[in-house]
Amino acid sequence: MTGARRERRENRGPSAAPANRRALIAAAREVFGEQGFDAPLSAVAKRAGVGQGSLYRHFPDRVSLALAAFDDNMGEIEELAARPGVTLQALLARITEQTIESVAFVDIVYAGADDPRLDAVTARLRVALAEPLRAARKAGTVRRSLRTSDVELAIGMMASLVAKSPPADRERTAKACWSLLDRVLRP
């Protein structure tokens, strides 16, 4: 080696595990948010400042990491949906904000056709949508025939368009998408 000597980081052993896990989750939110669900896991490890071995010790696969990274998002949706009087519009607005912030969040809801862990996230979303949708049908703000699966499809359509948009255009794309979808969802 010529010139400057490379600094080696000290291996703190097992005591670093909780901090490494938190760093990996934070990095995954950022990297998945920027690059989508299929972002290289090596980019997550690098951003977290840990080796790939550490990443795989905490998260044996992409789905495990994504679920940890976005569990807070799903929890926030469930918490909002549980508030008395929350409207379907308010819930969809928050889901849209989360999608704009991180294109990968909705990707993980729809990505795992054969993974029961992702099916569980989809089931959580359905439960969160159920009461606000029932109230919206009763209030006449959406079609009475509208089903949870219809709302899920609308969310997926919006999310796929937002994910394909440059970050600067995501909010505008989401608004345009909902403007169009509202014509179909409303009575």
Rosetta constraint file for C-alpha pairs under 8 A:
AtomPair CA 1 CA 5 HARMONIC 7.16 0.50
AtomPair CA 12 CA 16 HARMONIC 5.68 0.50
AtomPair CA 13 CA 17 HARMONIC 7.53 0.50
AtomPair CA 16 CA 20 HARMONIC 5.94 0.50
AtomPair CA 17 CA 21 HARMONIC 6.07 0.50
AtomPair CA 18 CA 22 HARMONIC 6.28 0.50
AtomPair CA 19 CA 23 HARMONIC 6.10 0.50
AtomPair CA 20 CA 24 HARMONIC 6.05 0.50
AtomPair CA 20 CA 48 HARMONIC 7.45 0.50
AtomPair CA 20 CA 50 HARMONIC 6.98 0.50
AtomPair CA 20 CA 54 HARMONIC 7.54 0.50
AtomPair CA 21 CA 25 HARMONIC 6.24 0.50
AtomPair CA 21 CA 55 HARMONIC 7.81 0.50
AtomPair CA 21 CA 58 HARMONIC 6.53 0.50
AtomPair CA 22 CA 26 HARMONIC 6.20 0.50
AtomPair CA 23 CA 27 HARMONIC 6.00 0.50
AtomPair CA 23 CA 48 HARMONIC 5.03 0.50
AtomPair CA 23 CA 49 HARMONIC 7.74 0.50
AtomPair CA 24 CA 28 HARMONIC 5.93 0.50
AtomPair CA 24 CA 44 HARMONIC 6.64 0.50
AtomPair CA 24 CA 45 HARMONIC 6.51 0.50
AtomPair CA 24 CA 47 HARMONIC 7.97 0.50
AtomPair CA 24 CA 48 HARMONIC 5.17 0.50
AtomPair CA 24 CA 50 HARMONIC 7.94 0.50
AtomPair CA 24 CA 55 HARMONIC 6.90 0.50
AtomPair CA 25 CA 29 HARMONIC 6.27 0.50
AtomPair CA 25 CA 65 HARMONIC 7.01 0.50
AtomPair CA 25 CA 68 HARMONIC 6.51 0.50
AtomPair CA 25 CA 69 HARMONIC 4.95 0.50
AtomPair CA 26 CA 30 HARMONIC 6.50 0.50
AtomPair CA 26 CA 48 HARMONIC 7.51 0.50
AtomPair CA 26 CA 69 HARMONIC 6.91 0.50
AtomPair CA 27 CA 31 HARMONIC 6.00 0.50
AtomPair CA 27 CA 44 HARMONIC 5.46 0.50
AtomPair CA 27 CA 45 HARMONIC 7.51 0.50
AtomPair CA 27 CA 47 HARMONIC 5.69 0.50
AtomPair CA 27 CA 48 HARMONIC 5.30 0.50
AtomPair CA 28 CA 32 HARMONIC 5.58 0.50
AtomPair CA 28 CA 33 HARMONIC 7.77 0.50
AtomPair CA 28 CA 44 HARMONIC 5.39 0.50
AtomPair CA 28 CA 65 HARMONIC 7.19 0.50
AtomPair CA 28 CA 66 HARMONIC 7.10 0.50
AtomPair CA 28 CA 69 HARMONIC 6.08 0.50
AtomPair CA 29 CA 33 HARMONIC 5.63 0.50
AtomPair CA 29 CA 66 HARMONIC 7.92 0.50
AtomPair CA 29 CA 69 HARMONIC 5.47 0.50
AtomPair CA 29 CA 70 HARMONIC 7.09 0.50
AtomPair CA 29 CA 102 HARMONIC 7.38 0.50
AtomPair CA 30 CA 34 HARMONIC 6.11 0.50
AtomPair CA 30 CA 102 HARMONIC 7.70 0.50
AtomPair CA 31 CA 35 HARMONIC 5.83 0.50
AtomPair CA 31 CA 36 HARMONIC 7.37 0.50
AtomPair CA 31 CA 39 HARMONIC 6.80 0.50
AtomPair CA 31 CA 43 HARMONIC 7.10 0.50
AtomPair CA 31 CA 44 HARMONIC 6.13 0.50
AtomPair CA 32 CA 36 HARMONIC 4.49 0.50
AtomPair CA 32 CA 37 HARMONIC 5.30 0.50
AtomPair CA 32 CA 38 HARMONIC 7.48 0.50
AtomPair CA 32 CA 39 HARMONIC 5.98 0.50
AtomPair CA 32 CA 102 HARMONIC 6.91 0.50
AtomPair CA 32 CA 103 HARMONIC 7.28 0.50
AtomPair CA 32 CA 104 HARMONIC 5.40 0.50
AtomPair CA 33 CA 37 HARMONIC 7.91 0.50
AtomPair CA 33 CA 101 HARMONIC 6.63 0.50
AtomPair CA 33 CA 102 HARMONIC 3.73 0.50
AtomPair CA 33 CA 103 HARMONIC 5.28 0.50
AtomPair CA 33 CA 104 HARMONIC 5.47 0.50
AtomPair CA 33 CA 105 HARMONIC 7.54 0.50
AtomPair CA 34 CA 102 HARMONIC 6.67 0.50
AtomPair CA 34 CA 103 HARMONIC 7.13 0.50
AtomPair CA 35 CA 39 HARMONIC 5.39 0.50
AtomPair CA 35 CA 103 HARMONIC 7.74 0.50
AtomPair CA 35 CA 104 HARMONIC 7.69 0.50
AtomPair CA 36 CA 102 HARMONIC 7.63 0.50
AtomPair CA 36 CA 103 HARMONIC 5.66 0.50
AtomPair CA 36 CA 104 HARMONIC 4.48 0.50
AtomPair CA 36 CA 107 HARMONIC 7.50 0.50
AtomPair CA 36 CA 163 HARMONIC 7.45 0.50
AtomPair CA 37 CA 66 HARMONIC 7.61 0.50
AtomPair CA 37 CA 103 HARMONIC 7.85 0.50
AtomPair CA 37 CA 104 HARMONIC 4.79 0.50
AtomPair CA 37 CA 105 HARMONIC 7.79 0.50
AtomPair CA 37 CA 107 HARMONIC 6.27 0.50
AtomPair CA 37 CA 108 HARMONIC 6.76 0.50
AtomPair CA 39 CA 43 HARMONIC 7.41 0.50
AtomPair CA 40 CA 44 HARMONIC 7.04 0.50
AtomPair CA 41 CA 45 HARMONIC 6.40 0.50
AtomPair CA 41 CA 52 HARMONIC 7.92 0.50
AtomPair CA 41 CA 62 HARMONIC 7.40 0.50
AtomPair CA 42 CA 46 HARMONIC 6.08 0.50
AtomPair CA 42 CA 52 HARMONIC 6.37 0.50
AtomPair CA 43 CA 47 HARMONIC 6.05 0.50
AtomPair CA 44 CA 48 HARMONIC 6.12 0.50
AtomPair CA 45 CA 49 HARMONIC 6.16 0.50
AtomPair CA 45 CA 50 HARMONIC 5.31 0.50
AtomPair CA 45 CA 51 HARMONIC 5.81 0.50
AtomPair CA 45 CA 52 HARMONIC 5.63 0.50
AtomPair CA 45 CA 54 HARMONIC 7.98 0.50
AtomPair CA 45 CA 55 HARMONIC 6.16 0.50
AtomPair CA 46 CA 50 HARMONIC 6.11 0.50
AtomPair CA 46 CA 51 HARMONIC 6.97 0.50
AtomPair CA 50 CA 54 HARMONIC 6.33 0.50
AtomPair CA 50 CA 55 HARMONIC 7.26 0.50
AtomPair CA 51 CA 55 HARMONIC 6.65 0.50
AtomPair CA 52 CA 56 HARMONIC 6.25 0.50
AtomPair CA 53 CA 57 HARMONIC 6.14 0.50
AtomPair CA 54 CA 58 HARMONIC 6.44 0.50
AtomPair CA 55 CA 59 HARMONIC 5.85 0.50
AtomPair CA 55 CA 60 HARMONIC 7.67 0.50
AtomPair CA 56 CA 60 HARMONIC 4.68 0.50
AtomPair CA 56 CA 61 HARMONIC 6.95 0.50
AtomPair CA 59 CA 64 HARMONIC 5.45 0.50
AtomPair CA 59 CA 65 HARMONIC 5.40 0.50
AtomPair CA 60 CA 64 HARMONIC 6.69 0.50
AtomPair CA 60 CA 65 HARMONIC 7.91 0.50
AtomPair CA 61 CA 65 HARMONIC 6.62 0.50
AtomPair CA 62 CA 66 HARMONIC 6.10 0.50
AtomPair CA 63 CA 67 HARMONIC 5.96 0.50
AtomPair CA 63 CA 108 HARMONIC 7.83 0.50
AtomPair CA 63 CA 117 HARMONIC 7.88 0.50
AtomPair CA 63 CA 118 HARMONIC 7.72 0.50
AtomPair CA 64 CA 68 HARMONIC 6.28 0.50
AtomPair CA 65 CA 69 HARMONIC 6.08 0.50
AtomPair CA 66 CA 70 HARMONIC 6.08 0.50
AtomPair CA 66 CA 108 HARMONIC 7.10 0.50
AtomPair CA 67 CA 71 HARMONIC 5.64 0.50
AtomPair CA 67 CA 108 HARMONIC 7.77 0.50
AtomPair CA 67 CA 118 HARMONIC 7.96 0.50
AtomPair CA 70 CA 74 HARMONIC 6.60 0.50
AtomPair CA 70 CA 105 HARMONIC 6.31 0.50
AtomPair CA 71 CA 75 HARMONIC 6.07 0.50
AtomPair CA 72 CA 76 HARMONIC 6.04 0.50
AtomPair CA 73 CA 77 HARMONIC 6.37 0.50
AtomPair CA 73 CA 98 HARMONIC 7.25 0.50
AtomPair CA 73 CA 105 HARMONIC 7.72 0.50
AtomPair CA 74 CA 78 HARMONIC 6.20 0.50
AtomPair CA 74 CA 121 HARMONIC 7.63 0.50
AtomPair CA 74 CA 124 HARMONIC 7.70 0.50
AtomPair CA 74 CA 125 HARMONIC 7.43 0.50
AtomPair CA 75 CA 79 HARMONIC 6.03 0.50
AtomPair CA 76 CA 80 HARMONIC 6.10 0.50
AtomPair CA 77 CA 81 HARMONIC 6.06 0.50
AtomPair CA 77 CA 91 HARMONIC 7.01 0.50
AtomPair CA 77 CA 94 HARMONIC 7.36 0.50
AtomPair CA 77 CA 95 HARMONIC 7.16 0.50
AtomPair CA 77 CA 125 HARMONIC 7.78 0.50
AtomPair CA 77 CA 128 HARMONIC 6.89 0.50
AtomPair CA 78 CA 82 HARMONIC 6.14 0.50
AtomPair CA 78 CA 124 HARMONIC 7.63 0.50
AtomPair CA 78 CA 125 HARMONIC 7.58 0.50
AtomPair CA 78 CA 128 HARMONIC 5.34 0.50
AtomPair CA 79 CA 83 HARMONIC 6.68 0.50
AtomPair CA 80 CA 86 HARMONIC 7.03 0.50
AtomPair CA 80 CA 91 HARMONIC 6.87 0.50
AtomPair CA 81 CA 86 HARMONIC 6.24 0.50
AtomPair CA 81 CA 91 HARMONIC 6.59 0.50
AtomPair CA 81 CA 128 HARMONIC 5.35 0.50
AtomPair CA 81 CA 129 HARMONIC 6.98 0.50
AtomPair CA 81 CA 131 HARMONIC 7.58 0.50
AtomPair CA 81 CA 132 HARMONIC 6.88 0.50
AtomPair CA 82 CA 86 HARMONIC 7.60 0.50
AtomPair CA 82 CA 128 HARMONIC 7.40 0.50
AtomPair CA 85 CA 132 HARMONIC 7.94 0.50
AtomPair CA 86 CA 90 HARMONIC 6.59 0.50
AtomPair CA 86 CA 91 HARMONIC 7.28 0.50
AtomPair CA 86 CA 132 HARMONIC 6.48 0.50
AtomPair CA 87 CA 91 HARMONIC 6.40 0.50
AtomPair CA 87 CA 132 HARMONIC 5.39 0.50
AtomPair CA 87 CA 133 HARMONIC 7.89 0.50
AtomPair CA 87 CA 135 HARMONIC 7.51 0.50
AtomPair CA 87 CA 136 HARMONIC 7.01 0.50
AtomPair CA 88 CA 92 HARMONIC 6.07 0.50
AtomPair CA 88 CA 129 HARMONIC 7.30 0.50
AtomPair CA 88 CA 132 HARMONIC 4.72 0.50
AtomPair CA 88 CA 133 HARMONIC 5.71 0.50
AtomPair CA 88 CA 135 HARMONIC 7.90 0.50
AtomPair CA 88 CA 136 HARMONIC 6.41 0.50
AtomPair CA 89 CA 93 HARMONIC 6.01 0.50
AtomPair CA 90 CA 94 HARMONIC 6.35 0.50
AtomPair CA 91 CA 95 HARMONIC 6.29 0.50
AtomPair CA 91 CA 129 HARMONIC 7.77 0.50
AtomPair CA 91 CA 132 HARMONIC 7.83 0.50
AtomPair CA 92 CA 96 HARMONIC 5.99 0.50
AtomPair CA 92 CA 155 HARMONIC 7.84 0.50
AtomPair CA 93 CA 97 HARMONIC 6.19 0.50
AtomPair CA 94 CA 98 HARMONIC 6.18 0.50
AtomPair CA 95 CA 99 HARMONIC 6.16 0.50
AtomPair CA 96 CA 100 HARMONIC 6.18 0.50
AtomPair CA 96 CA 155 HARMONIC 7.90 0.50
AtomPair CA 96 CA 158 HARMONIC 7.99 0.50
AtomPair CA 96 CA 159 HARMONIC 7.66 0.50
AtomPair CA 96 CA 174 HARMONIC 7.04 0.50
AtomPair CA 97 CA 101 HARMONIC 6.12 0.50
AtomPair CA 98 CA 102 HARMONIC 5.97 0.50
AtomPair CA 98 CA 103 HARMONIC 7.84 0.50
AtomPair CA 98 CA 105 HARMONIC 7.23 0.50
AtomPair CA 99 CA 103 HARMONIC 5.00 0.50
AtomPair CA 99 CA 104 HARMONIC 7.37 0.50
AtomPair CA 99 CA 105 HARMONIC 6.28 0.50
AtomPair CA 99 CA 106 HARMONIC 6.35 0.50
AtomPair CA 99 CA 159 HARMONIC 6.26 0.50
AtomPair CA 99 CA 162 HARMONIC 7.40 0.50
AtomPair CA 99 CA 163 HARMONIC 7.97 0.50
AtomPair CA 100 CA 162 HARMONIC 6.75 0.50
AtomPair CA 100 CA 163 HARMONIC 7.99 0.50
AtomPair CA 100 CA 167 HARMONIC 7.81 0.50
AtomPair CA 100 CA 170 HARMONIC 5.81 0.50
AtomPair CA 100 CA 171 HARMONIC 6.26 0.50
AtomPair CA 100 CA 174 HARMONIC 7.74 0.50
AtomPair CA 103 CA 107 HARMONIC 6.86 0.50
AtomPair CA 103 CA 159 HARMONIC 7.06 0.50
AtomPair CA 103 CA 162 HARMONIC 7.06 0.50
AtomPair CA 103 CA 163 HARMONIC 5.11 0.50
AtomPair CA 104 CA 108 HARMONIC 6.28 0.50
AtomPair CA 104 CA 163 HARMONIC 7.79 0.50
AtomPair CA 105 CA 109 HARMONIC 6.91 0.50
AtomPair CA 106 CA 110 HARMONIC 6.61 0.50
AtomPair CA 106 CA 156 HARMONIC 7.16 0.50
AtomPair CA 106 CA 159 HARMONIC 6.44 0.50
AtomPair CA 107 CA 111 HARMONIC 5.61 0.50
AtomPair CA 107 CA 159 HARMONIC 7.70 0.50
AtomPair CA 107 CA 160 HARMONIC 7.98 0.50
AtomPair CA 108 CA 112 HARMONIC 6.86 0.50
AtomPair CA 108 CA 118 HARMONIC 6.77 0.50
AtomPair CA 109 CA 118 HARMONIC 6.08 0.50
AtomPair CA 109 CA 119 HARMONIC 7.52 0.50
AtomPair CA 109 CA 121 HARMONIC 5.99 0.50
AtomPair CA 109 CA 122 HARMONIC 5.45 0.50
AtomPair CA 110 CA 118 HARMONIC 7.60 0.50
AtomPair CA 110 CA 122 HARMONIC 7.35 0.50
AtomPair CA 110 CA 156 HARMONIC 7.60 0.50
AtomPair CA 111 CA 118 HARMONIC 7.45 0.50
AtomPair CA 112 CA 116 HARMONIC 7.59 0.50
AtomPair CA 112 CA 117 HARMONIC 7.95 0.50
AtomPair CA 112 CA 118 HARMONIC 5.35 0.50
AtomPair CA 112 CA 119 HARMONIC 6.91 0.50
AtomPair CA 113 CA 118 HARMONIC 7.72 0.50
AtomPair CA 113 CA 119 HARMONIC 7.40 0.50
AtomPair CA 115 CA 119 HARMONIC 6.42 0.50
AtomPair CA 116 CA 120 HARMONIC 6.16 0.50
AtomPair CA 117 CA 121 HARMONIC 6.83 0.50
AtomPair CA 118 CA 122 HARMONIC 6.42 0.50
AtomPair CA 119 CA 123 HARMONIC 6.14 0.50
AtomPair CA 120 CA 124 HARMONIC 6.20 0.50
AtomPair CA 121 CA 125 HARMONIC 6.31 0.50
AtomPair CA 122 CA 126 HARMONIC 6.27 0.50
AtomPair CA 123 CA 127 HARMONIC 6.30 0.50
AtomPair CA 124 CA 128 HARMONIC 6.23 0.50
AtomPair CA 125 CA 129 HARMONIC 6.19 0.50
AtomPair CA 126 CA 130 HARMONIC 6.10 0.50
AtomPair CA 126 CA 148 HARMONIC 6.47 0.50
AtomPair CA 126 CA 149 HARMONIC 7.91 0.50
AtomPair CA 126 CA 152 HARMONIC 7.79 0.50
AtomPair CA 127 CA 131 HARMONIC 7.72 0.50
AtomPair CA 128 CA 132 HARMONIC 7.77 0.50
AtomPair CA 129 CA 133 HARMONIC 5.91 0.50
AtomPair CA 129 CA 148 HARMONIC 6.68 0.50
AtomPair CA 130 CA 134 HARMONIC 6.12 0.50
AtomPair CA 130 CA 148 HARMONIC 6.49 0.50
AtomPair CA 131 CA 135 HARMONIC 6.14 0.50
AtomPair CA 132 CA 136 HARMONIC 6.11 0.50
AtomPair CA 133 CA 137 HARMONIC 6.17 0.50
AtomPair CA 133 CA 147 HARMONIC 7.92 0.50
AtomPair CA 133 CA 148 HARMONIC 7.20 0.50
AtomPair CA 134 CA 138 HARMONIC 6.22 0.50
AtomPair CA 135 CA 139 HARMONIC 6.04 0.50
AtomPair CA 136 CA 140 HARMONIC 6.03 0.50
AtomPair CA 136 CA 141 HARMONIC 5.28 0.50
AtomPair CA 136 CA 142 HARMONIC 5.82 0.50
AtomPair CA 137 CA 141 HARMONIC 6.23 0.50
AtomPair CA 137 CA 142 HARMONIC 5.36 0.50
AtomPair CA 137 CA 143 HARMONIC 6.17 0.50
AtomPair CA 137 CA 144 HARMONIC 4.93 0.50
AtomPair CA 137 CA 145 HARMONIC 7.99 0.50
AtomPair CA 137 CA 146 HARMONIC 7.56 0.50
AtomPair CA 138 CA 144 HARMONIC 7.43 0.50
AtomPair CA 140 CA 144 HARMONIC 7.10 0.50
AtomPair CA 140 CA 187 HARMONIC 7.15 0.50
AtomPair CA 141 CA 186 HARMONIC 6.08 0.50
AtomPair CA 141 CA 187 HARMONIC 6.89 0.50
AtomPair CA 142 CA 146 HARMONIC 7.01 0.50
AtomPair CA 142 CA 185 HARMONIC 5.56 0.50
AtomPair CA 142 CA 186 HARMONIC 4.20 0.50
AtomPair CA 142 CA 187 HARMONIC 5.47 0.50
AtomPair CA 143 CA 185 HARMONIC 6.01 0.50
AtomPair CA 143 CA 186 HARMONIC 5.33 0.50
AtomPair CA 143 CA 187 HARMONIC 4.57 0.50
AtomPair CA 144 CA 187 HARMONIC 7.69 0.50
AtomPair CA 146 CA 150 HARMONIC 6.25 0.50
AtomPair CA 146 CA 151 HARMONIC 7.50 0.50
AtomPair CA 146 CA 185 HARMONIC 7.13 0.50
AtomPair CA 147 CA 151 HARMONIC 6.62 0.50
AtomPair CA 148 CA 152 HARMONIC 6.18 0.50
AtomPair CA 149 CA 153 HARMONIC 6.13 0.50
AtomPair CA 150 CA 154 HARMONIC 6.29 0.50
AtomPair CA 151 CA 155 HARMONIC 6.19 0.50
AtomPair CA 152 CA 156 HARMONIC 6.11 0.50
AtomPair CA 153 CA 157 HARMONIC 6.10 0.50
AtomPair CA 154 CA 158 HARMONIC 6.20 0.50
AtomPair CA 154 CA 181 HARMONIC 7.01 0.50
AtomPair CA 155 CA 159 HARMONIC 5.99 0.50
AtomPair CA 156 CA 160 HARMONIC 6.02 0.50
AtomPair CA 157 CA 161 HARMONIC 6.40 0.50
AtomPair CA 158 CA 162 HARMONIC 6.16 0.50
AtomPair CA 158 CA 174 HARMONIC 6.06 0.50
AtomPair CA 158 CA 177 HARMONIC 5.82 0.50
AtomPair CA 158 CA 178 HARMONIC 7.14 0.50
AtomPair CA 159 CA 163 HARMONIC 5.94 0.50
AtomPair CA 159 CA 174 HARMONIC 7.72 0.50
AtomPair CA 160 CA 164 HARMONIC 6.42 0.50
AtomPair CA 161 CA 165 HARMONIC 6.46 0.50
AtomPair CA 161 CA 173 HARMONIC 7.02 0.50
AtomPair CA 161 CA 174 HARMONIC 7.56 0.50
AtomPair CA 161 CA 177 HARMONIC 7.93 0.50
AtomPair CA 162 CA 170 HARMONIC 5.13 0.50
AtomPair CA 162 CA 171 HARMONIC 7.70 0.50
AtomPair CA 162 CA 173 HARMONIC 5.98 0.50
AtomPair CA 162 CA 174 HARMONIC 6.05 0.50
AtomPair CA 163 CA 170 HARMONIC 7.57 0.50
AtomPair CA 165 CA 169 HARMONIC 5.93 0.50
AtomPair CA 165 CA 170 HARMONIC 5.61 0.50
AtomPair CA 165 CA 173 HARMONIC 7.27 0.50
AtomPair CA 166 CA 170 HARMONIC 6.37 0.50
AtomPair CA 169 CA 173 HARMONIC 6.06 0.50
AtomPair CA 170 CA 174 HARMONIC 6.10 0.50
AtomPair CA 171 CA 175 HARMONIC 6.24 0.50
AtomPair CA 172 CA 176 HARMONIC 6.17 0.50
AtomPair CA 173 CA 177 HARMONIC 6.07 0.50
AtomPair CA 174 CA 178 HARMONIC 6.18 0.50
AtomPair CA 175 CA 179 HARMONIC 6.04 0.50
AtomPair CA 176 CA 180 HARMONIC 6.36 0.50
AtomPair CA 177 CA 181 HARMONIC 6.13 0.50
AtomPair CA 178 CA 182 HARMONIC 5.70 0.50
AtomPair CA 179 CA 183 HARMONIC 6.96 0.50
AtomPair CA 180 CA 184 HARMONIC 7.32 0.50
AtomPair CA 181 CA 185 HARMONIC 6.20 0.50
AtomPair CA 182 CA 186 HARMONIC 5.77 0.50
